[in-house]
Amino acid sequence: KEGSHTREKLYEFYVWTFSQKIHDDEALNHRQYMETLTKSLHEYPKNIFIMHTIASQSSLRWFDVRKLLLKTPTNESIFYLLIASKLCEERIIAEDDSKIYQHRIFNTIDGLMSRSTSGISSILTWRLYLRAAFNYDFSKCRRILYEALDKYPMVKSFYLDGSRYLSEDLSQLHDLIIEKGIRIHSLI
């Protein structure tokens, strides 16, 4: 166990050092850097430091970041992919170009969540998926909400999100809340 922890820390240091060098020296071999990142994530797919370094690296193209983070998709890698998308979107000044990143991130999450073999399923991931649908493709909001409610029927935040994003479904959501016996307190 001790050797594994030390090895993981060495990978973190190696990735960090490489990221600093590529920041300072653009002539650094991009292929070698990608191999280092790939190997690091292959060894430690849930290492938050490595994912953070990849997500915040401005020298990597979107497709490289996506490929690296989705090599072994986890809830954590989805969150860092969202962070990377937001950082790319903020670097873009034109409104039309920033829509490209919203499109890319929605399609990525949609593809992952609609696959039954993905193994990615957490309440926060479903809420982010619902939010992405609301921002990008409103027509899919209802389907996503009811899939999330089917998977996690006792989670109050889905009912609240549903009432926020799909106000026309309030009566259906209210009926579901009563049927499940869920208590939601509100301030008037």
ZAKOLMAR-400242 format. One record per residue (C-alpha): x, y, z; residue number from 1; residue in three letters; chain. Coordinates in steps of 0.5 Angstrom, whole numbers, padded with zeros to 4 digits, m for minus. Example, Ala and Ser with C-alpha at 12.3 -4.5 7.8 and 13.67 -1.06 7.14 Angstrom:
% residues 2
{c1->0025	c2->m0009	c3->0016	seq->1	type->Ala	mol->A}
{c1->0027	c2->m0002	c3->0014	seq->2	type->Ser	mol->A}
//
This chain:
% residues 188
{c1->0000	c2->0000	c3->0000	seq->1	type->Lys	mol->A}
{c1->0005	c2->0005	c3->0002	seq->2	type->Glu	mol->A}
{c1->0009	c2->0004	c3->m0005	seq->3	type->Gly	mol->A}
{c1->0003	c2->0005	c3->m0009	seq->4	type->Ser	mol->A}
{c1->0001	c2->0012	c3->m0005	seq->5	type->His	mol->A}
{c1->0008	c2->0014	c3->m0006	seq->6	type->Thr	mol->A}
{c1->0008	c2->0012	c3->m0014	seq->7	type->Arg	mol->A}
{c1->0001	c2->0016	c3->m0014	seq->8	type->Glu	mol->A}
{c1->0005	c2->0022	c3->m0011	seq->9	type->Lys	mol->A}
{c1->0010	c2->0021	c3->m0016	seq->10	type->Leu	mol->A}
{c1->0005	c2->0021	c3->m0022	seq->11	type->Tyr	mol->A}
{c1->0002	c2->0027	c3->m0019	seq->12	type->Glu	mol->A}
{c1->0009	c2->0031	c3->m0019	seq->13	type->Phe	mol->A}
{c1->0011	c2->0028	c3->m0026	seq->14	type->Tyr	mol->A}
{c1->0004	c2->0031	c3->m0029	seq->15	type->Val	mol->A}
{c1->0005	c2->0038	c3->m0025	seq->16	type->Trp	mol->A}
{c1->0012	c2->0039	c3->m0027	seq->17	type->Thr	mol->A}
{c1->0010	c2->0037	c3->m0035	seq->18	type->Phe	mol->A}
{c1->0004	c2->0042	c3->m0034	seq->19	type->Ser	mol->A}
{c1->0009	c2->0047	c3->m0032	seq->20	type->Gln	mol->A}
{c1->0014	c2->0046	c3->m0037	seq->21	type->Lys	mol->A}
{c1->0009	c2->0046	c3->m0043	seq->22	type->Ile	mol->A}
{c1->0006	c2->0052	c3->m0040	seq->23	type->His	mol->A}
{c1->0013	c2->0055	c3->m0041	seq->24	type->Asp	mol->A}
{c1->0016	c2->0052	c3->m0047	seq->25	type->Asp	mol->A}
{c1->0011	c2->0051	c3->m0053	seq->26	type->Glu	mol->A}
{c1->0016	c2->0047	c3->m0057	seq->27	type->Ala	mol->A}
{c1->0016	c2->0041	c3->m0052	seq->28	type->Leu	mol->A}
{c1->0013	c2->0035	c3->m0055	seq->29	type->Asn	mol->A}
{c1->0006	c2->0035	c3->m0054	seq->30	type->His	mol->A}
{c1->0005	c2->0027	c3->m0056	seq->31	type->Arg	mol->A}
{c1->0010	c2->0025	c3->m0050	seq->32	type->Gln	mol->A}
{c1->0006	c2->0030	c3->m0045	seq->33	type->Tyr	mol->A}
{c1->m0001	c2->0026	c3->m0048	seq->34	type->Met	mol->A}
{c1->0002	c2->0020	c3->m0047	seq->35	type->Glu	mol->A}
{c1->0004	c2->0022	c3->m0040	seq->36	type->Thr	mol->A}
{c1->m0003	c2->0024	c3->m0038	seq->37	type->Leu	mol->A}
{c1->m0006	c2->0018	c3->m0041	seq->38	type->Thr	mol->A}
{c1->m0001	c2->0013	c3->m0037	seq->39	type->Lys	mol->A}
{c1->m0003	c2->0017	c3->m0031	seq->40	type->Ser	mol->A}
{c1->m0010	c2->0017	c3->m0031	seq->41	type->Leu	mol->A}
{c1->m0010	c2->0009	c3->m0033	seq->42	type->His	mol->A}
{c1->m0006	c2->0008	c3->m0027	seq->43	type->Glu	mol->A}
{c1->m0010	c2->0013	c3->m0022	seq->44	type->Tyr	mol->A}
{c1->m0017	c2->0014	c3->m0026	seq->45	type->Pro	mol->A}
{c1->m0020	c2->0017	c3->m0020	seq->46	type->Lys	mol->A}
{c1->m0014	c2->0022	c3->m0018	seq->47	type->Asn	mol->A}
{c1->m0017	c2->0029	c3->m0017	seq->48	type->Ile	mol->A}
{c1->m0010	c2->0032	c3->m0018	seq->49	type->Phe	mol->A}
{c1->m0009	c2->0029	c3->m0025	seq->50	type->Ile	mol->A}
{c1->m0016	c2->0031	c3->m0027	seq->51	type->Met	mol->A}
{c1->m0015	c2->0038	c3->m0025	seq->52	type->His	mol->A}
{c1->m0009	c2->0039	c3->m0028	seq->53	type->Thr	mol->A}
{c1->m0012	c2->0036	c3->m0035	seq->54	type->Ile	mol->A}
{c1->m0018	c2->0041	c3->m0034	seq->55	type->Ala	mol->A}
{c1->m0014	c2->0047	c3->m0033	seq->56	type->Ser	mol->A}
{c1->m0009	c2->0046	c3->m0038	seq->57	type->Gln	mol->A}
{c1->m0010	c2->0051	c3->m0043	seq->58	type->Ser	mol->A}
{c1->m0005	c2->0048	c3->m0048	seq->59	type->Ser	mol->A}
{c1->m0010	c2->0042	c3->m0049	seq->60	type->Leu	mol->A}
{c1->m0015	c2->0042	c3->m0054	seq->61	type->Arg	mol->A}
{c1->m0022	c2->0040	c3->m0052	seq->62	type->Trp	mol->A}
{c1->m0022	c2->0034	c3->m0056	seq->63	type->Phe	mol->A}
{c1->m0016	c2->0032	c3->m0052	seq->64	type->Asp	mol->A}
{c1->m0019	c2->0034	c3->m0045	seq->65	type->Val	mol->A}
{c1->m0025	c2->0030	c3->m0047	seq->66	type->Arg	mol->A}
{c1->m0021	c2->0024	c3->m0049	seq->67	type->Lys	mol->A}
{c1->m0017	c2->0024	c3->m0043	seq->68	type->Leu	mol->A}
{c1->m0022	c2->0025	c3->m0038	seq->69	type->Leu	mol->A}
{c1->m0027	c2->0020	c3->m0041	seq->70	type->Leu	mol->A}
{c1->m0022	c2->0014	c3->m0042	seq->71	type->Lys	mol->A}
{c1->m0025	c2->0011	c3->m0036	seq->72	type->Thr	mol->A}
{c1->m0031	c2->0015	c3->m0035	seq->73	type->Pro	mol->A}
{c1->m0033	c2->0016	c3->m0027	seq->74	type->Thr	mol->A}
{c1->m0037	c2->0021	c3->m0024	seq->75	type->Asn	mol->A}
{c1->m0031	c2->0025	c3->m0022	seq->76	type->Glu	mol->A}
{c1->m0028	c2->0025	c3->m0029	seq->77	type->Ser	mol->A}
{c1->m0035	c2->0028	c3->m0031	seq->78	type->Ile	mol->A}
{c1->m0035	c2->0034	c3->m0026	seq->79	type->Phe	mol->A}
{c1->m0028	c2->0036	c3->m0029	seq->80	type->Tyr	mol->A}
{c1->m0030	c2->0035	c3->m0036	seq->81	type->Leu	mol->A}
{c1->m0035	c2->0040	c3->m0034	seq->82	type->Leu	mol->A}
{c1->m0030	c2->0045	c3->m0031	seq->83	type->Ile	mol->A}
{c1->m0026	c2->0044	c3->m0037	seq->84	type->Ala	mol->A}
{c1->m0032	c2->0046	c3->m0041	seq->85	type->Ser	mol->A}
{c1->m0033	c2->0052	c3->m0037	seq->86	type->Lys	mol->A}
{c1->m0026	c2->0054	c3->m0037	seq->87	type->Leu	mol->A}
{c1->m0026	c2->0054	c3->m0045	seq->88	type->Cys	mol->A}
{c1->m0033	c2->0057	c3->m0046	seq->89	type->Glu	mol->A}
{c1->m0030	c2->0063	c3->m0041	seq->90	type->Glu	mol->A}
{c1->m0024	c2->0064	c3->m0045	seq->91	type->Arg	mol->A}
{c1->m0028	c2->0065	c3->m0052	seq->92	type->Ile	mol->A}
{c1->m0031	c2->0072	c3->m0052	seq->93	type->Ile	mol->A}
{c1->m0036	c2->0071	c3->m0058	seq->94	type->Ala	mol->A}
{c1->m0043	c2->0069	c3->m0056	seq->95	type->Glu	mol->A}
{c1->m0043	c2->0064	c3->m0062	seq->96	type->Asp	mol->A}
{c1->m0037	c2->0060	c3->m0060	seq->97	type->Asp	mol->A}
{c1->m0039	c2->0059	c3->m0053	seq->98	type->Ser	mol->A}
{c1->m0045	c2->0056	c3->m0055	seq->99	type->Lys	mol->A}
{c1->m0040	c2->0051	c3->m0058	seq->100	type->Ile	mol->A}
{c1->m0038	c2->0048	c3->m0052	seq->101	type->Tyr	mol->A}
{c1->m0045	c2->0048	c3->m0049	seq->102	type->Gln	mol->A}
{c1->m0047	c2->0043	c3->m0055	seq->103	type->His	mol->A}
{c1->m0040	c2->0039	c3->m0054	seq->104	type->Arg	mol->A}
{c1->m0041	c2->0038	c3->m0046	seq->105	type->Ile	mol->A}
{c1->m0049	c2->0037	c3->m0047	seq->106	type->Phe	mol->A}
{c1->m0048	c2->0031	c3->m0052	seq->107	type->Asn	mol->A}
{c1->m0042	c2->0028	c3->m0048	seq->108	type->Thr	mol->A}
{c1->m0046	c2->0028	c3->m0042	seq->109	type->Ile	mol->A}
{c1->m0052	c2->0025	c3->m0046	seq->110	type->Asp	mol->A}
{c1->m0048	c2->0020	c3->m0049	seq->111	type->Gly	mol->A}
{c1->m0045	c2->0018	c3->m0043	seq->112	type->Leu	mol->A}
{c1->m0052	c2->0018	c3->m0039	seq->113	type->Met	mol->A}
{c1->m0056	c2->0014	c3->m0044	seq->114	type->Ser	mol->A}
{c1->m0051	c2->0009	c3->m0044	seq->115	type->Arg	mol->A}
{c1->m0053	c2->0003	c3->m0040	seq->116	type->Ser	mol->A}
{c1->m0046	c2->0001	c3->m0039	seq->117	type->Thr	mol->A}
{c1->m0043	c2->0007	c3->m0037	seq->118	type->Ser	mol->A}
{c1->m0043	c2->0006	c3->m0030	seq->119	type->Gly	mol->A}
{c1->m0044	c2->0013	c3->m0028	seq->120	type->Ile	mol->A}
{c1->m0050	c2->0015	c3->m0024	seq->121	type->Ser	mol->A}
{c1->m0050	c2->0019	c3->m0018	seq->122	type->Ser	mol->A}
{c1->m0055	c2->0024	c3->m0016	seq->123	type->Ile	mol->A}
{c1->m0050	c2->0030	c3->m0017	seq->124	type->Leu	mol->A}
{c1->m0049	c2->0028	c3->m0024	seq->125	type->Thr	mol->A}
{c1->m0056	c2->0027	c3->m0026	seq->126	type->Trp	mol->A}
{c1->m0058	c2->0034	c3->m0023	seq->127	type->Arg	mol->A}
{c1->m0052	c2->0037	c3->m0028	seq->128	type->Leu	mol->A}
{c1->m0055	c2->0033	c3->m0034	seq->129	type->Tyr	mol->A}
{c1->m0062	c2->0036	c3->m0032	seq->130	type->Leu	mol->A}
{c1->m0059	c2->0043	c3->m0032	seq->131	type->Arg	mol->A}
{c1->m0055	c2->0042	c3->m0038	seq->132	type->Ala	mol->A}
{c1->m0061	c2->0040	c3->m0042	seq->133	type->Ala	mol->A}
{c1->m0065	c2->0046	c3->m0039	seq->134	type->Phe	mol->A}
{c1->m0059	c2->0051	c3->m0042	seq->135	type->Asn	mol->A}
{c1->m0058	c2->0047	c3->m0048	seq->136	type->Tyr	mol->A}
{c1->m0064	c2->0043	c3->m0051	seq->137	type->Asp	mol->A}
{c1->m0070	c2->0044	c3->m0047	seq->138	type->Phe	mol->A}
{c1->m0074	c2->0039	c3->m0051	seq->139	type->Ser	mol->A}
{c1->m0070	c2->0033	c3->m0047	seq->140	type->Lys	mol->A}
{c1->m0071	c2->0036	c3->m0040	seq->141	type->Cys	mol->A}
{c1->m0078	c2->0032	c3->m0039	seq->142	type->Arg	mol->A}
{c1->m0075	c2->0025	c3->m0041	seq->143	type->Arg	mol->A}
{c1->m0068	c2->0027	c3->m0036	seq->144	type->Ile	mol->A}
{c1->m0072	c2->0029	c3->m0030	seq->145	type->Leu	mol->A}
{c1->m0077	c2->0023	c3->m0030	seq->146	type->Tyr	mol->A}
{c1->m0071	c2->0018	c3->m0032	seq->147	type->Glu	mol->A}
{c1->m0068	c2->0021	c3->m0026	seq->148	type->Ala	mol->A}
{c1->m0074	c2->0021	c3->m0021	seq->149	type->Leu	mol->A}
{c1->m0075	c2->0013	c3->m0024	seq->150	type->Asp	mol->A}
{c1->m0068	c2->0012	c3->m0021	seq->151	type->Lys	mol->A}
{c1->m0068	c2->0016	c3->m0015	seq->152	type->Tyr	mol->A}
{c1->m0075	c2->0017	c3->m0013	seq->153	type->Pro	mol->A}
{c1->m0074	c2->0019	c3->m0006	seq->154	type->Met	mol->A}
{c1->m0069	c2->0025	c3->m0008	seq->155	type->Val	mol->A}
{c1->m0073	c2->0032	c3->m0006	seq->156	type->Lys	mol->A}
{c1->m0068	c2->0036	c3->m0010	seq->157	type->Ser	mol->A}
{c1->m0070	c2->0033	c3->m0017	seq->158	type->Phe	mol->A}
{c1->m0077	c2->0035	c3->m0015	seq->159	type->Tyr	mol->A}
{c1->m0075	c2->0042	c3->m0014	seq->160	type->Leu	mol->A}
{c1->m0071	c2->0042	c3->m0020	seq->161	type->Asp	mol->A}
{c1->m0077	c2->0039	c3->m0024	seq->162	type->Gly	mol->A}
{c1->m0081	c2->0045	c3->m0021	seq->163	type->Ser	mol->A}
{c1->m0076	c2->0050	c3->m0023	seq->164	type->Arg	mol->A}
{c1->m0074	c2->0048	c3->m0030	seq->165	type->Tyr	mol->A}
{c1->m0081	c2->0045	c3->m0032	seq->166	type->Leu	mol->A}
{c1->m0086	c2->0049	c3->m0029	seq->167	type->Ser	mol->A}
{c1->m0092	c2->0046	c3->m0033	seq->168	type->Glu	mol->A}
{c1->m0091	c2->0039	c3->m0030	seq->169	type->Asp	mol->A}
{c1->m0092	c2->0042	c3->m0023	seq->170	type->Leu	mol->A}
{c1->m0099	c2->0038	c3->m0022	seq->171	type->Ser	mol->A}
{c1->m0095	c2->0032	c3->m0024	seq->172	type->Gln	mol->A}
{c1->m0089	c2->0033	c3->m0019	seq->173	type->Leu	mol->A}
{c1->m0094	c2->0035	c3->m0014	seq->174	type->His	mol->A}
{c1->m0098	c2->0028	c3->m0015	seq->175	type->Asp	mol->A}
{c1->m0091	c2->0024	c3->m0015	seq->176	type->Leu	mol->A}
{c1->m0089	c2->0028	c3->m0008	seq->177	type->Ile	mol->A}
{c1->m0096	c2->0026	c3->m0005	seq->178	type->Ile	mol->A}
{c1->m0096	c2->0019	c3->m0008	seq->179	type->Glu	mol->A}
{c1->m0089	c2->0018	c3->m0005	seq->180	type->Lys	mol->A}
{c1->m0090	c2->0021	c3->0002	seq->181	type->Gly	mol->A}
{c1->m0084	c2->0026	c3->0001	seq->182	type->Ile	mol->A}
{c1->m0085	c2->0032	c3->0005	seq->183	type->Arg	mol->A}
{c1->m0082	c2->0039	c3->0002	seq->184	type->Ile	mol->A}
{c1->m0082	c2->0045	c3->0007	seq->185	type->His	mol->A}
{c1->m0083	c2->0052	c3->0003	seq->186	type->Ser	mol->A}
{c1->m0082	c2->0059	c3->0006	seq->187	type->Leu	mol->A}
{c1->m0088	c2->0063	c3->0003	seq->188	type->Ile	mol->A}
//
